[in-house]
Amino acid sequence: MPPSRLSPAVTNDATPRAAAAVSAMLAQRIAAGDFPSAVYLVGERGRERYADALGSAVLEPREQAATPETIYDLASLTKPLVTGLLCAQLVERGALELDVPVAKYLREFSRAARVVMTIRNLLTHASGLPAWRPLRAATNNQPDRVLEVIAAEKLEFAPGTHVLYSDLGFITLGLLLERLAGSRLAELARREIFAPLDLRRTFFNPAAAFQTETAACEIAGNSYERAMCGEAEGAAEAGAWRERVIWGEVHDGNAYFLGGAAGHAGLFSTARETFQIAQQFLAARTRLLKPETCALFRTKMTPGLNEARSLAWQLAATPGSAAGASLPPDSFGHLGFTGTSCWVDPSRERVFILLTNRTHTRTLPFVNINAARRKFHDLAVAALEHDQT
């Protein structure tokens, strides 16, 4: 296993000692085979406090060490960091209303069973839409039918009555953003988020030149998703599945089908630039939103339901969340299927970013790494508290 490397941008002299327990824990999980690499960053009040890079970002087709600048497929972190942030901007501008029917913006949702589904329902995963569908098969390989197909899905429950994490809901939000803006999601994100923050290693669809700087994902295409489909749908999509190492292109099959950029997945970034985006959700740090808008991200919008959800984020108050015991209940965070996570403590202005590629060189089933995420938060908070005594 390659040795860890401390980020040169972290200038706190106490960092190596304070963060040693964090790095040691992650090194143990790498040795155990949970994931081949881990890059983390812990920030406080706008400042990077601790960071490290461990393990191998790529094992197949050739070994390549992780560095602080390794680019990761952030997977579902796309939901809050791009789609949620863009929606919040439109809410500020009066171009999007949270508590009006989705059908106001998307005529495809005007069917009777969906007229009560609101934008807030989509953003809090309380829309009733199913979690996932293989959209290439469902649309007969026609991307322009995706919205029509999602709108026709049978709802799992009445909107606003239950939280069910749904990729389909955020794919819908991404298409809604495109319709309102009159431009593709990748261009909208570049114009409204990446360029204003001067992000150089954050994008959808990485250029070929970035492949060797990117952590790899599955080595046999989308084997996990193919297994979810079963034999019938797998046969129906003969020749459509990727069989190669997924490296430098989006891992999620639906995002790949939609051109690499979708409301639910497709974002690539480094730990440091993910930290810059995460700052935009903090009232005292944001440059892209009004400070008062940031209340949307720490406010529970699903009272009485099975999960505590805010706008595009899960709250730490959710039973069993990956936040762990050290983050206060109004902390908000999100996970990515590839092994990424970002959690924010708004009261203390702390950000915890952990990027791994747990789907690389791993036979199914992939390891659930939530225990490691909780331990990461516990150790990082302990380091911060110790450093302040």
N, C-alpha and C positions, 0 to 999 in steps of 0.2 A: 504494500500500500504506500503510495507516495506520501511524503511528510506534509503536514499542514503548512500553509503559507499565510501569514498575517497580512491583511490589506495594508499597503503602504500609505493609504490616505488616512488611516486611523492614527492619530497623533498622541493619544492619551498614553503616557508612559506606563500606567498601571494595567493597560489592556491585556498584555500576555498573561499576567498572573490572575487578574480578575476573571478572565474568560476561559481559563485553562480547563475548568470543569465542564464547560459547554463543549469545547473542542474534544475533550476526552470522551464524553458521552457519545458524540456523533462518530468519533473514530471507532468506538465499540460497535455501534450499529452498522457501520460500513464493514467491519470485520465479520459481523454476524450475517452479512448478506442482505440486509434490509434495503440498501441502496448502494450504488458504487461510488457516489460522490455527494458532497454536501457543501454548500456555500451559505453562510449566514451573515446577517448584519443586524445589530441592535442599535437603535438610535434613540436619542432623548433630547427633547426641546430643539429639534432641528439639527442636531449634531450627531455624527456617527460616533458611537462609543466603542463597540466591539465588532470585529469582523474576522472571518477566517475562511479558508478554502481547503477542503480535505478530499482525498480520494481521486478517483478517475472519472472524468466527465464522459469519456468514451473508453469502452473495452473492446468493442467490435465495430468496425473492421480492424482497428488498431488502437492500442492503449494511448490515452492522452490525459494528462493530469488536469484537474480542476484548478482554476485560478480565481481571484476575486473578480475578474472581468469575464468569466465564462457566461455565455448567454444561455438561458434556460427557456424551454417551452413552458410558459406559466399556466397553460391550460385554463381552468375555470377562474383563475384570478382575473381573467379578461372581464368577467361579469361585473365586479365592482370597479376595477381600475380603469376600464374603458366605458362599458355600457352604462354603469351606474353614474359615473362622473359626467358623461355626456348628457344623460337624462337630467341630472341635477342642474347642469348649466341651462338646459332648455326650460326647466321649471322656473329658474331665476328670471329668464327672459320673457316669461309668459307664453312661450310657444308650446308648452306641455303641461297638462293638468293631471295631477295624480288621481283624483277621485271622479274622473269621468270615464264612461265606458271606452274600452279599447276600440270599439266600433266607430267612435268619433273620428279616429285617425286611420283605421284599417277597415274598409268596408267588408273585407272577408269575414270579419267577426260580427256581422250584423244578424246572424241567425238567432232565433229566439232563445236557445239555451245559453247563449253567450252575451246577451245584452247587459247583464249585470257585472260582467268581468271588467275590472278597472285596471288602469295603469299601475296603481299601487299594488293590486293583486299580483301582477306580473313581477314587479320588483321585489316582492316579499315571498315569492314562491307559493302564493296562496290562490293561484288562478284556477286550480283544478285540472290543468293540463297534465298529461302523463310525463314521467321523468325523461323518457328517451324513446326515440324510434330511429331505425336505420333509414335515413331520408333518401338515400340513393334508390333503395328498393321501393320505398313508399311512394316516390314520385315517378317511378319508372325512368330514372336517370334524367330527370328534367328539373334543374335547379329553380327555374322560374315558377314552378308549381309548389314550392315549399310552403309558402304562406297559406295557400289554398288548402293544402293537405293538413297542416297544423290546425287551422281553423275548423276543419271537419272532424278532428279527433274527438272521440267520446270522452267527456270529462270524468275524472276519477272521483270528484266530489264537487259540491256547489262552491263557486268562488267565494273566498273569504271565510270558509268554515274549517279549513285544515291546511297545514303547510306540507307540501310535497315538493322537494327539490326538483326543479324541472329545467333541463337544457332547452326544451321546446319553448318555454316561456321567454328565455333570454334570446333565443334565436329570433323570436317574434319581435322583441324590443330592438334588436339590431336592425331588422328590416324596417321597423317603424322609424328609427333614426334616419335610415337612408332615405325613406320616403319624405320625411319632413325636411331634411337638409338638401335633397336633390343631388347627393353625392354618395359614393361608396363609403362603407364604414372605415376602411383603412385610411382613406384620404381625410375623412372627417376627424379621425383620431389624430392623424399627423398634424392637421391644421389647428385643432383646438387643444391638444394636450402635448404631443411630443415636441413640436416646434417651439411653442411658448416656453417650455421647460428646458429647451436646448438639449434634448435627449438624443444621443448619437448611437446608442446600442439597444434601442427599443423600437419595435416595429412588428407588423404582420409580414408574413412571407419573406424571411431573411434572404438577402442576396446570396448567390452561390459563394461569394468570397468570404462570407461569414460562417460557412459550414464547419470549418476546422476550429472555430471559436465557440461552437455550440455544443451543449451536452446532448448526447444521443438518447433516443427512446427505444421502443421495442426493436428487436433484431429480426423479427419475422413478420413485419407488417402489423396490421391490426388484429392480432390473434385473439385478444380479449374481446373485442367487439364482435368478431366473427363467431366466437363461441356463444355470445349472448344471442345472436340471431338464430342459432340452431341450423340444422341441416337444410330445411326447406328454403329459408331465405338466403342461406349461403349459396345454395345451388342456383337460386334465381339471379344471384349476382355474380355468376361465374365470370372470372376474368376481371372483376371490378375491384377486388381486394388487393392492397399492396402486400407484396411478399418480401420486399427488401428491408434493410435496416432503415428505420425512420430516424433520419439525422439531418437536421437543418430544414425540416419541413414540419408542418403542424402534425401532432400525433392524433388528435381527435378526428375520427372519420367523417363526421358530419361537417366540421369546419373545413376539412380538406375538400369535400364535395362542393362546398359553397365558395371555393376559390381561395381558401386559406385564411379568410377573415370573416368572423361571424360574431354575433352578440354574446355567445357563450364561451368561445375559445378561439385561440389563434395568436394571442399576444406572446411575443418573445421579449425578454429583457434580462438585465443583470440585477444582482442584489442591490447595487448602489443606485441604479436608475429606478428600480422598483421603489426604493426608499423615497426618491424624489416625488414619485407619483403619490405615494402614501401620505406625504406631507399635505397634499391638497385636501385631505379630509379632516384636517385639524384647523379649528377656527383661528388660532394664533399664527399659523404657518402658511395657510393656503394663499396661492397667487392666482388661482383660476376660478375661485368661487367667492361669494360674499361670506364673511365669517359666520353670519347667522344661518346660512344654508347648511353649515356643517352639523347643526343639530339633527338633521335628518338621518345622519349615520349612526348616532348613538341613542336614538329614540325608538322604543319598542313600538312597532306598528302592527303587531299580531297579538293583542291582549287576549288571554284565555285560550290561545291555540297551543299546539304541541311543541312549537319552537318559538324562540324569541328572535324576531327578525326586524331589522331596520331597512332603510333603503339600500338594497343590493348587498347587504352584509348580514351575517349571523351575529347575534350578540352572545357574549360569554355567559349570559344568564341561561342560555339553552342547556338543559341537562345533558351531560355527557359531551359537551363541546370540546374541541381540541385546544381551547384556551388554557385549560388547567386551573388549578386553584389559586394561582398567584396573580391573575388578572382580574380586575374588578368587573362586576356584572355588566356595566355599560361599555366595556371594551367590545370592539367589533372586529371580525376577521373573516377570512375565507380560505378555502383549500383548493388546490389544483390536483387533478387526477394523476398527473405525472410525478407528483411528490413535492409540490410547492405549497407554501402557506404564507400569509401575511396577516398579522394581528396588530391592532392599534389600541392603546390605552389613552383615551382622549384627555382624561383628567391630568395625567402626568406627562402627556405629550410623548409617549414612548411608542416605538414601532419595532416589531419583531418579525424579521423576514428569514425564512428558511427555505432554501431551494435545493431539492434533490431530484434525481432522475430514477426513481424506484422502478420504473417500467423497463429499464435497460438490462439486458442479459439476465432476465428473471423469468423462470418458467411459471406458468399460471398455477395457483392464484397469486396475484401480487400481494405483498405484505401490507397489512393495515399499519401505518406508521403513526397513528394518532397518539399512542403512548410516548413515542419519541418526541412528538411535537409538544405535548404537555410538559415533558421533562425539560425540553429546550427552554420553554417559557419560565419554568420554575427556576432553573439554574441561571438564566439571564437576569431575571428579576433579583435573585439573591446577589448576583455580581454587582448590579447597579446599586442595591441597597448597601452592600458592604463598602463599595467605593465612596459612598457619601457619608460614611461614619468617621 
